[in-house]
Amino acid sequence: MSGALARVALIGGAGQLGSALRAVLADRTVIAPTHGELDVEDGDALAALLERERPDALINCSAFHNVDQCEREPQRAFAVNAVAVDGAARACAQRDIAFATISTDYVFDGTAERAYREDDEPQPRTAYGVSKLAGELLARRHGPRVAVFRTSGVFGDIGSSSKGYTLIDKVLAQAERGEPTRMVADMTFSPSYAPDVAAAIVALLDAGAYGTHHLTNAGACSWFEFVQRAFAQAGLASAVLEPATYASMGNPTQRPLHSPLVNTTLANHGLAPLRTWQDAQDVYLARRRARGAVNV
């Protein structure tokens, strides 16, 4: 494709989405330093990387995303999710490098009775959501070549860099061991399969489609429905799965209870919508069977 990115710098490339991006970009030059090699908060080190490598774009997948810990450490949340994002966007703008960062459905308060569009007004209710929205706003002030990609409930073939597994890996392993699972049934979201999100990110950046985009698989469900279907499709329909309310889980953080996202921008750039979350889940389960279960 003409205009396709040839060189991409990637921060946070060891996580679910970062790993999927590296796979999508396998035929390009990808500069993906580890956290030990480059801390997103180290502005001087990032500037030196950009000067040395001169990528066409920088994609920031790093974040302080432990929602409960963000409530306890809001200064840390803002340092990583807002101040560092601002600095990275500024460094890119100074060198005419496109900048993209990953955001979240938690920028909304979850009170709408429909899926949130890109042009809906954010109203975050958690320190995490506020810090991510601050990162969006700070990045956008650095010129037109800034993209914000919001996701919701990301799951992938590779576990998180901190845990080594995904939630769906964990609950499937529990079911396979005969252990019961409790899952929240009153929290609705739009599952986001990392390989699908990554492919859409690259397609949009190749097309020069900046601005804000919601990138989730089509449809919405509760966490209980998501896990219930995974169990059924994996041949574990008899596993013990108990629905629970979020309030009954004893979590002090007031997460949004209804935060599905809908994309309204892909069609404007001639791109197809992401497949349904059910189809994406089937692909994930097939790949899990092929690679073998993860010990969790």
C-alpha positions as CSV (number, residue, x, y, z in Angstrom):
1,M,0.0,0.0,0.0
2,S,1.4,3.4,-0.9
3,G,1.9,5.4,2.2
4,A,2.4,2.3,4.4
5,L,4.7,2.8,7.4
6,A,8.1,1.3,6.7
7,R,9.7,1.9,10.2
8,V,7.7,1.7,13.4
9,A,8.8,2.3,17.0
10,L,6.8,0.4,19.6
11,I,6.8,1.1,23.3
12,G,5.2,-1.7,25.4
13,G,5.8,-4.3,22.8
14,A,5.8,-7.3,25.3
15,G,2.1,-7.2,26.2
16,Q,-0.9,-8.6,24.6
17,L,-1.5,-5.8,22.1
18,G,2.2,-5.0,21.6
19,S,2.9,-8.6,20.7
20,A,0.0,-8.6,18.2
21,L,1.3,-5.4,16.7
22,R,4.8,-7.0,16.2
23,A,3.2,-9.9,14.4
24,V,1.2,-7.6,12.1
25,L,4.3,-5.5,11.4
26,A,6.5,-8.6,10.8
27,D,7.3,-7.4,7.2
28,R,8.3,-3.9,8.4
29,T,11.2,-2.6,10.4
30,V,10.1,-2.6,14.1
31,I,12.0,-0.9,16.9
32,A,10.6,-2.4,20.1
33,P,12.9,-1.7,23.1
34,T,12.1,-3.6,26.3
35,H,11.1,-1.7,29.4
36,G,14.6,-2.3,30.7
37,E,16.0,-0.6,27.6
38,L,13.6,2.3,27.5
39,D,11.2,3.6,30.1
40,V,8.4,5.7,28.6
41,E,8.9,8.2,31.4
42,D,12.5,8.8,30.3
43,G,12.0,11.6,27.8
44,D,15.7,12.0,27.0
45,A,16.1,8.3,26.2
46,L,13.0,8.4,24.0
47,A,14.2,11.5,22.2
48,A,17.5,9.8,21.6
49,L,15.8,6.7,20.2
50,L,13.7,8.8,17.8
51,E,16.8,10.7,16.6
52,R,18.7,7.5,16.1
53,E,16.0,5.4,14.5
54,R,13.9,8.0,12.7
55,P,10.7,5.8,12.6
56,D,7.7,6.8,10.5
57,A,5.5,6.4,13.6
58,L,5.7,5.7,17.3
59,I,3.0,3.5,18.8
60,N,2.7,3.7,22.6
61,C,1.2,0.5,24.2
62,S,2.7,1.1,27.6
63,A,0.4,2.1,30.5
64,F,-0.1,1.9,34.2
65,H,-3.3,-0.1,33.9
66,N,-3.9,-1.8,37.3
67,V,-7.2,0.1,38.0
68,D,-7.3,-0.5,41.7
69,Q,-3.6,0.5,42.1
70,C,-4.3,3.7,40.1
71,E,-6.9,4.6,42.7
72,R,-4.2,4.2,45.4
73,E,-1.4,5.9,43.4
74,P,-3.0,8.6,41.2
75,Q,0.3,10.4,40.9
76,R,1.9,7.3,39.4
77,A,-1.1,6.9,37.1
78,F,-0.8,10.4,35.7
79,A,3.0,10.2,35.4
80,V,2.8,7.1,33.1
81,N,-0.6,7.6,31.4
82,A,-0.6,11.3,30.9
83,V,2.7,13.1,31.4
84,A,4.8,10.5,29.7
85,V,2.3,10.3,26.8
86,D,2.4,14.1,26.5
87,G,6.2,14.0,26.3
88,A,6.2,11.2,23.7
89,A,3.7,13.0,21.5
90,R,5.8,16.2,21.7
91,A,9.0,14.4,20.8
92,C,7.3,12.9,17.8
93,A,5.8,16.2,16.6
94,Q,9.2,17.9,16.8
95,R,10.6,15.3,14.4
96,D,7.6,14.9,12.1
97,I,6.9,11.4,13.4
98,A,3.3,10.2,13.6
99,F,2.2,9.3,17.2
100,A,-0.4,6.8,18.3
101,T,-1.4,5.8,21.9
102,I,-3.8,3.2,23.3
103,S,-6.7,4.4,25.4
104,T,-9.7,2.7,27.1
105,D,-13.5,2.5,27.5
106,Y,-12.9,3.7,31.1
107,V,-12.8,7.3,29.8
108,F,-16.6,6.9,30.0
109,D,-18.7,6.6,33.1
110,G,-20.8,3.7,32.0
111,T,-24.2,5.3,32.5
112,A,-25.3,5.4,28.8
113,E,-27.8,2.8,27.7
114,R,-26.0,2.3,24.3
115,A,-22.5,1.7,23.0
116,Y,-20.3,4.8,23.2
117,R,-19.2,6.5,19.9
118,E,-16.0,8.3,19.3
119,D,-17.8,11.7,19.5
120,D,-19.5,11.0,22.9
121,E,-18.2,13.1,25.7
122,P,-15.9,11.3,28.1
123,Q,-16.8,11.3,31.8
124,P,-14.3,9.0,33.6
125,R,-15.1,7.9,37.1
126,T,-11.8,6.2,38.0
127,A,-8.3,7.6,38.5
128,Y,-7.2,5.2,35.7
129,G,-9.8,6.6,33.3
130,V,-9.0,10.2,34.2
131,S,-5.3,9.6,33.7
132,K,-6.0,7.9,30.3
133,L,-8.2,10.8,29.2
134,A,-5.6,13.3,30.2
135,G,-3.1,11.4,28.1
136,E,-5.5,11.6,25.1
137,L,-6.0,15.4,25.5
138,L,-2.3,16.1,26.1
139,A,-1.3,14.1,23.0
140,R,-3.8,15.7,20.7
141,R,-2.4,19.2,21.3
142,H,0.8,18.2,19.5
143,G,-0.5,18.6,15.9
144,P,-2.6,16.6,13.5
145,R,-0.6,13.4,13.2
146,V,-1.8,12.0,16.5
147,A,-4.1,8.9,16.8
148,V,-5.9,7.6,19.9
149,F,-7.2,4.1,19.8
150,R,-9.7,3.1,22.5
151,T,-10.1,-0.6,23.3
152,S,-12.3,-2.5,25.8
153,G,-11.5,-5.8,27.5
154,V,-8.5,-6.8,25.4
155,F,-7.7,-10.5,25.1
156,G,-5.0,-12.2,23.1
157,D,-3.0,-15.2,22.3
158,I,-0.1,-14.0,24.4
159,G,-0.5,-13.1,28.0
160,S,0.2,-9.8,29.6
161,S,3.9,-9.0,30.2
162,S,3.3,-8.9,34.0
163,K,1.2,-12.1,34.4
164,G,2.1,-14.3,31.4
165,Y,-1.5,-15.2,30.8
166,T,-4.9,-13.6,30.0
167,L,-8.1,-13.7,32.0
168,I,-9.6,-16.1,29.5
169,D,-6.6,-18.4,29.9
170,K,-7.0,-18.3,33.7
171,V,-10.7,-19.2,33.8
172,L,-10.4,-21.9,31.2
173,A,-7.5,-23.5,33.2
174,Q,-9.7,-23.3,36.3
175,A,-12.6,-25.0,34.5
176,E,-10.3,-27.7,33.2
177,R,-9.1,-28.4,36.7
178,G,-12.7,-28.7,37.9
179,E,-12.5,-25.5,39.9
180,P,-15.6,-23.2,40.1
181,T,-15.5,-19.7,38.7
182,R,-17.5,-16.6,39.7
183,M,-17.8,-14.0,37.0
184,V,-19.4,-10.5,37.0
185,A,-22.7,-10.6,35.2
186,D,-23.7,-6.9,35.4
187,M,-20.7,-5.3,33.7
188,T,-21.0,-5.0,29.9
189,F,-18.1,-4.3,27.6
190,S,-17.0,-4.9,24.0
191,P,-14.3,-7.7,23.9
192,S,-11.3,-6.7,21.9
193,Y,-9.2,-9.5,20.3
194,A,-5.6,-8.2,20.2
195,P,-4.7,-9.5,16.7
196,D,-7.8,-7.8,15.3
197,V,-7.1,-4.5,17.1
198,A,-3.5,-4.6,15.9
199,A,-4.4,-5.1,12.3
200,A,-6.9,-2.2,12.4
201,I,-4.3,0.1,14.1
202,V,-1.8,-0.6,11.4
203,A,-4.4,-0.2,8.6
204,L,-5.5,3.2,10.0
205,L,-1.9,4.5,10.4
206,D,-1.0,3.3,6.9
207,A,-4.0,5.3,5.7
208,G,-3.0,8.4,7.6
209,A,-6.2,8.2,9.6
210,Y,-5.5,10.1,12.7
211,G,-7.9,11.3,15.4
212,T,-9.8,9.0,17.8
213,H,-11.0,5.5,16.9
214,H,-12.8,2.9,18.9
215,L,-11.3,-0.5,18.0
216,T,-13.2,-3.4,19.5
217,N,-14.8,-6.5,18.1
218,A,-18.4,-6.0,17.1
219,G,-21.1,-6.5,19.7
220,A,-21.2,-6.4,23.5
221,C,-21.6,-8.8,26.4
222,S,-21.1,-9.2,30.1
223,W,-18.0,-10.8,31.5
224,F,-20.2,-13.7,32.6
225,E,-21.6,-14.1,29.0
226,F,-18.1,-13.9,27.6
227,V,-16.8,-16.7,29.8
228,Q,-19.9,-18.8,29.6
229,R,-19.6,-18.9,25.8
230,A,-15.9,-19.7,26.0
231,F,-16.6,-22.6,28.3
232,A,-19.3,-23.9,25.9
233,Q,-17.1,-23.6,22.8
234,A,-14.2,-25.2,24.6
235,G,-16.3,-28.3,25.6
236,L,-16.5,-27.2,29.2
237,A,-20.3,-26.4,29.4
238,S,-20.6,-28.5,32.5
239,A,-18.0,-26.4,34.4
240,V,-19.3,-24.6,37.4
241,L,-19.8,-20.9,36.5
242,E,-21.6,-18.6,38.9
243,P,-22.9,-15.2,38.0
244,A,-22.1,-12.4,40.4
245,T,-22.8,-8.7,40.7
246,Y,-19.9,-6.3,40.7
247,A,-21.0,-5.0,44.1
248,S,-20.8,-8.5,45.6
249,M,-17.2,-8.9,44.6
250,G,-16.1,-6.4,47.3
251,N,-14.0,-4.2,45.0
252,P,-13.9,-0.6,46.2
253,T,-13.2,0.9,42.7
254,Q,-16.3,2.2,41.0
255,R,-15.7,0.9,37.5
256,P,-18.1,1.7,34.6
257,L,-20.8,-1.0,34.5
258,H,-21.8,-0.4,30.9
259,S,-19.0,0.7,28.6
260,P,-19.2,-1.1,25.2
261,L,-17.7,0.9,22.3
262,V,-18.9,1.2,18.7
263,N,-16.7,2.3,15.8
264,T,-17.9,5.0,13.4
265,T,-14.7,5.8,11.6
266,L,-13.4,2.7,9.8
267,A,-15.9,2.9,7.0
268,N,-14.8,6.5,6.3
269,H,-11.4,5.2,5.4
270,G,-12.6,2.2,3.3
271,L,-11.9,-0.3,6.0
272,A,-14.1,-3.2,7.1
273,P,-15.4,-3.4,10.7
274,L,-13.8,-5.8,13.1
275,R,-15.5,-9.2,13.2
276,T,-17.9,-10.1,16.0
277,W,-16.4,-10.9,19.4
278,Q,-17.9,-14.4,19.1
279,D,-16.0,-15.1,15.9
280,A,-12.8,-13.6,17.4
281,Q,-13.3,-15.8,20.5
282,D,-13.6,-18.9,18.3
283,V,-10.2,-18.0,16.6
284,Y,-8.6,-17.5,20.0
285,L,-9.9,-20.8,21.3
286,A,-8.7,-22.6,18.1
287,R,-5.2,-21.1,18.6
288,R,-5.2,-22.0,22.3
289,R,-5.9,-25.6,21.4
290,A,-3.1,-25.6,18.8
291,R,-0.5,-24.2,21.2
292,G,-1.6,-26.0,24.3
293,A,-3.1,-24.7,27.5
294,V,-1.1,-22.2,29.5
295,N,-0.2,-23.2,33.1
296,V,-1.8,-20.6,35.4
